[in-house]
Amino acid sequence: MSSYSSKLALALRIWWLAGVAWWKMRAEPLPAFVKQWSEPDTSSRNRSPLKLREIVDRVLIVGGWRPRCIIRAMVLYRLVAETGKEPELVIGLPVESNSKDTHAWVEINGHDLGPWPGRGNHHAMARFSHEGSK
């Protein structure tokens, strides 16, 4: 497969995963959905998690429009899980929050992977992984 073909295939897969994430998050509890998406696969095994983050951002952010952080985080979570690593989906609130606005990001071994702003100044309220919620 040519480089262009493989890039196009990955971009289409990212959009497909975003659609699946949007749909499943309305139909299933988040812990069950995350557990389903934790199954390793070989599709992205040769890509680094940081490279996957960059690709997901480039593909899903179109002009000034971007999907919500939970969708971007779920796509990144799935692609990283496919590498054989064990990511965590983290949901948090700003440390000094005056609203109910949350942010979702992915971590590997406690290291923030994104999407932007990642952990930033957010306090983790819930963590989800292949083991379930924590």
C-alpha positions as CSV (number, residue, x, y, z in Angstrom):
1,M,0.0,0.0,0.0
2,S,1.4,3.4,-0.9
3,S,2.1,6.0,1.7
4,Y,-0.8,8.2,0.4
5,S,-3.1,5.2,0.4
6,S,-2.2,4.3,4.0
7,K,-2.6,7.9,5.2
8,L,-6.0,8.1,3.5
9,A,-7.1,4.8,5.0
10,L,-6.0,5.9,8.5
11,A,-7.8,9.3,8.1
12,L,-11.0,7.5,7.0
13,R,-10.7,5.1,9.9
14,I,-10.3,8.0,12.3
15,W,-13.5,9.6,11.0
16,W,-15.3,6.2,11.2
17,L,-14.1,5.7,14.8
18,A,-15.4,9.3,15.6
19,G,-18.8,8.4,14.3
20,V,-18.9,5.1,16.2
21,A,-17.8,6.9,19.4
22,W,-20.6,9.5,18.9
23,W,-23.2,6.8,18.4
24,K,-22.1,4.4,21.1
25,M,-21.8,7.0,23.8
26,R,-25.5,7.6,23.4
27,A,-26.3,3.9,23.6
28,E,-24.0,2.5,26.2
29,P,-22.6,3.4,29.6
30,L,-19.1,4.9,29.2
31,P,-17.3,2.3,31.3
32,A,-18.7,-0.5,29.1
33,F,-17.8,1.3,26.0
34,V,-14.3,2.0,27.1
35,K,-13.8,-1.6,28.0
36,Q,-14.9,-2.7,24.5
37,W,-12.5,-0.3,22.9
38,S,-9.5,-1.6,25.0
39,E,-9.0,-4.8,22.9
40,P,-5.6,-4.8,21.3
41,D,-5.3,-5.1,17.6
42,T,-2.4,-4.8,15.2
43,S,-3.7,-1.9,13.1
44,S,-1.7,0.8,14.7
45,R,1.0,-1.2,16.4
46,N,3.9,0.5,14.5
47,R,2.8,4.1,15.4
48,S,3.8,5.9,18.6
49,P,1.1,7.3,20.8
50,L,2.4,10.8,20.4
51,K,2.3,10.4,16.6
52,L,-1.3,9.0,16.8
53,R,-2.3,12.1,18.9
54,E,-0.9,14.4,16.2
55,I,-2.7,12.4,13.4
56,V,-6.1,12.4,15.3
57,D,-5.9,16.2,15.8
58,R,-4.9,16.8,12.2
59,V,-7.7,14.6,10.8
60,L,-10.6,15.6,13.2
61,I,-10.0,19.3,13.4
62,V,-11.3,20.9,10.2
63,G,-10.9,24.6,9.9
64,G,-12.3,26.1,13.1
65,W,-14.5,23.1,13.8
66,R,-13.5,20.3,16.1
67,P,-15.5,17.4,17.7
68,R,-15.9,17.5,21.4
69,C,-12.9,16.4,23.5
70,I,-14.7,13.2,24.5
71,I,-14.9,12.1,20.9
72,R,-11.3,13.0,20.1
73,A,-10.2,11.3,23.4
74,M,-12.2,8.1,22.5
75,V,-10.7,7.9,19.0
76,L,-7.2,8.4,20.5
77,Y,-7.9,5.9,23.2
78,R,-8.9,3.2,20.7
79,L,-5.9,3.8,18.4
80,V,-3.5,3.7,21.4
81,A,-5.1,0.6,22.7
82,E,-4.5,-1.0,19.3
83,T,-0.8,-0.5,19.8
84,G,-0.9,-2.9,22.7
85,K,-0.4,-0.1,25.3
86,E,-2.9,0.4,28.1
87,P,-4.3,3.9,27.9
88,E,-6.7,5.5,30.4
89,L,-9.6,7.8,29.5
90,V,-9.7,10.5,32.1
91,I,-12.6,12.9,32.7
92,G,-11.9,16.0,34.8
93,L,-13.0,19.5,35.9
94,P,-10.9,22.6,36.0
95,V,-9.2,22.9,39.5
96,E,-11.0,26.3,40.1
97,S,-14.2,25.4,38.3
98,N,-17.3,27.6,38.6
99,S,-19.2,25.5,36.0
100,K,-20.0,22.0,35.1
101,D,-17.7,22.0,32.0
102,T,-15.6,18.9,31.9
103,H,-12.7,17.8,29.8
104,A,-11.6,14.4,28.6
105,W,-8.1,13.3,27.8
106,V,-6.0,10.1,27.5
107,E,-3.1,9.1,29.7
108,I,-0.5,6.3,29.5
109,N,1.2,5.4,32.8
110,G,0.1,8.7,34.2
111,H,1.5,10.8,31.3
112,D,-0.9,13.1,29.6
113,L,-1.3,12.3,25.9
114,G,-4.1,14.7,24.9
115,P,-6.3,15.9,23.3
116,W,-5.3,19.5,24.0
117,P,-5.2,20.9,26.7
118,G,-4.9,17.4,28.1
119,R,-4.7,17.5,31.9
120,G,-3.9,21.2,31.8
121,N,-5.3,22.6,35.0
122,H,-8.0,19.9,35.3
123,H,-8.5,17.7,38.3
124,A,-9.2,14.1,37.3
125,M,-12.7,13.0,38.5
126,A,-13.0,9.6,36.8
127,R,-10.7,7.2,35.0
128,F,-11.7,4.4,32.7
129,S,-9.6,1.7,31.2
130,H,-9.7,-2.0,30.1
131,E,-10.1,-2.8,33.8
132,G,-13.2,-0.6,34.2
133,S,-13.7,2.7,36.0
134,K,-11.5,3.8,38.9
